């Protein structure tokens, strides 16, 4: 079975995590686009397992949660008229929970913006934490029931509710609403109001948009398949937690959180991919072709 050299595979994975498009990677590394796509799927599957197995019993004090928008194949309003829209087409929301001190992405979930998705994130977050934490989210109503269902009274929870004013812009101009203020609202327990903030998780949203080409706005680099979108996110989160040294911390978030004491590399991800790969099957007996007279 043909297999790319280790150096080539790690180069492709590194470029996927540094904002390069799949076709530019194909051109630079001189491999087919199908090879890049196949490697993304394999790396994404390995990354999902790596995160699930290793990010456990996290000791944190402050967790911030948020959700970031993207879309697959077409924006939600255009799905009905889109040509051959696959399953999962439309708006896609990535929910994340970050440790404000170590910058570790403790939990994430890819879904819609409903209360059900919020519940999945909070249930997963609760299962990965080792102690009571102070939790901050934005004012999205879906968080209220989700936090109550996952943590009950075993959390110090507050919401940072942002207040937006009217958007004054030229017709058709791409511009978000202007934030004119925010208020901090206690929801459960006794949160420290001084630390009620979503700044770190919102900064993480920017890092995601800068690190994955498919999150770049106003381009045609958006995801065409939901599975590839999930695989790209899984690879990015393992890269961010274990392989990328945080500029302020001087170590990776996983090292700062005490999950590992070593700096991971892309070769560790490739090793996991190889361990998950099915064993090559033995070739069957050769069957000679029958001779035919002309």
C-alpha positions, 0 to 999 in steps of 0.5 A: 500500500502506497503511503506518503512519507512522514515529513510530507504528511506532517507538512500537510497537517501543519498547513491545514492548521495554519490557515492554508486552503486544501487546494493551495496545500495540494499545489505546494506539496505536489499531491492530489486534492483527494490525498489532502482530503483523505489525510484530513479525514484520517487526522480528524478521526484520530484527533476526535479520539485523542481529545476524548481520551486525554482531556479528562479530569481537568482542574480549572477555576474559570470556564468561558463558553461561546458559540461561533457561526459558519456554514456548510455548502450554503447559508441557511437561507439559501439551502432550499434553492441550493443545487444538490445540498447534502445532509448538514447543509446550512448554518453550523455553530461550533460551541466551545468551552475554554479554561480562562487560566490555561487557555485549554479548550476543554470541550467543544461541539458542532451543531446548530444554535438550539438548546439541544446543542447547548445541553450536549456541550454542557453535559460533555463539559461537566464530564471533563471537569474535576472540580467546581468552576465559575462559568461565564456565557453570553446572554443566549437563552439556551445556556440557562436550561443547559447549565441547570441540567448539567451542573445543577447547583454545583457551579458558580454561573453568570451571564455577560449580557451584551447590549446592542444598538441599531446598525447605521450603515449603507445598504448592503454593507457587511457590518455587525450591530454595534455593542453599546454596553454589557451587564453581568447577571448572576444565575447560579451559586456565587460567581466572582463578578470581577471575573465574569467575562467572555473575552478569552473565548471570544479571542479564541473565536478569532484564532479559529477564524485565522487558523482555518481557511473554511472559517474565512468570511466572504470567500468560497473556502467554506466547508462543502461537507459537514464531516470535513468541517468536523474533522478540520475542527477536531484537528485544530483543537488537538493542534491548539491544545497540544502542539502550539505553544501559547505566546503568553504561557510559553507552553501549550495549554495542555501542559499548562493544565497539567494534562501532559508534560511534553510538547506534542508534534504532528508526528504524534497525530500521525502515529495515532492515525497509523495505529487506527488504520486497519491492517492491510489485507493479504492479497488473494491468489492470482487468477490467470486470465483465460486465453481467447482466440482472436 
